Amino acid sequence: MKLDPIFTIKNNTLYKIDDNAAVDVATLKQIQIKWSTVELAEESYNEDFLAKLRDELKSMEEAGTFAVLVPVVDKPLESPEQTEAFINTFNHTARRVKDCESVAGFVLPEEIASKGFAAGSPAQDFMETLAIKHAQYVYFVKADSASKNGLPDNISTT
């Protein structure tokens, strides 16, 4: 099930697609998700946690509110293999909440946003991997990351 996008980002500003109204990102609930909570072991995921997350997001959907998922890097993220494991973990997370219209998108953690947004960068790989099946998501970075890394127009700040 692919969802239609609800939001878009232009010139680093979030807009609701249906009426082209700018959206204050502060109105989006930020849900922090620790990497180690989702990935229990290599390619072994905490399905109970993800089911509870889905339930929370479905409740938000019923209430007409929106969330941004905030991956928290709490394991080493230094090698290409670790970066791939991180991306795969949050791609799996996206699969488990794929039918939740309440998810606006993801915040790119500083650990990957700090490496820039060029092709082949961890941030670009994260967004491209999720976009294969979850093209409705928009992406955010913390404001201090944006000023350091030449933020592309299609990413907003939180």
N, C-alpha and C positions, 0 to 999 in steps of 0.2 A: 504494500500500500504506500504509494507516494502521495505526500501532502503538497498542496499548492502553497507557495510562500505567502506569508502574511505581512512580512516586513521586508524592506530593502534598505540599503545604505547608499547614500550619494553624498559625496564630499564630506565623508566622515560623520554624517548625520543620519540618524535612524528615522525612517518613515514607514507609516502603515500604508500598504499598497492600495487598499480599497478606497481611501479618500485622499491619499498623498499628504496626510497630515504628519508633521514632525512629531516624534515621540520622545519624551523625556526618559532617557535610559534609567533614571533613578526610580521610575515606576515599575521596572522589571525586578522581580524577586531573583536574587542571586542564590543559587543552590550550590554550595561547595561539595565537591565529590573527590575524596582522596583516592589517588591511584591505587594505593595498597588495599583500600576497602573493596574495590572492584576486582582487581587482579590478585587473587589469592596465591597463585603460583603461575608459572609460565603457561599462558593460554588456558588457565583455569579461572573462571569468573564467578563472582558471588551473585548467583541468580536470585537468592532471597532478597538481598539488598536492592538489586535492580527492579524486582517486582514491587517492592515498597516504594521505590522512587517513581515508578510508573503510576502507582496508585495515587501518590501525592500530586503528580502532574495531571492526572485525569480529574482530580478534585479541583485543581486550579482551572482546568479547561471548563468544567461545569460552572465555575464562578466567573468566567470571562477574564481571568487574569493570566499573565504571562511570566515566564521564567527564563533566565539565562543560566546554563550549566557552567560551573566554574571548576575545571579540573585542577586539582591540587597535587603538585609534584612532591611526593614524600618518600621517593626512592631515588637512587642515583639515575641521573639522566645525562650521561656524559658520552656514551658511545652511540654509533649508528644503530646497533642492535637494541639498546635501551630506548632510543627514540622510536624505533619501530614498534617495540612492545607497548610504549606509552600510547602511540597513535592507535594501535590495534585495540587496546583496552577501551579507549573512548569511542572508537568506531563500533565496538561491541555494545557499549552503553547506548549509543545512538540507535542501534538496531532494536534494543529492548524497549525504547520509548518512541519508536518510529511513528506510532499512531497518535501521539500526544500533540495536539495543536497548540498547547500552551507553551511549548519550547520554542523560543525565538531563535536561540542559537547558543554559541559557546564563547567563553572568554579564553583567549589564547594565553597560557601562562607565561610569565616573564622569562622562564627558562627556555622557551622556544621563540617567543616574540623578540627577545634580545638579539637573536641571530639574524634578524632581518626578514624580509618577505620576498626575496628574489626566488626565481624558479629553482627548485631543488632544496630550498631551505626547509627546516623542520616545520615552520609555520605554514608554508605553502603546501608541504606534503600532508599536514594535518587537514587543512581545508579541502584539498583535492581528494583525499581518501574519503572523508565524510560526504563530499558532494556527489560521489558516485551513486549513492542510494538516498542521500538526504540533502538534496539541493535547496530545500526550503530554509536552511539555517543561514543566519548572518553571524558575523564574527566581531568580537570586541577585544580590546586590550586595555589594560590599566592606563590611565592618562600619562603616568610617568614613562611608560614604555613607548608610547606614541611619540613623544618629543625626541626620544633618542634614536629612533629607527626609521625615520622617513615613512610615516604611515601611508599605505595606499588608500585611495579614495573609497574603497569598498569595505573598509573596516572602521568601526566607531570606537569610542572610548567609554569606559565606565568610571 
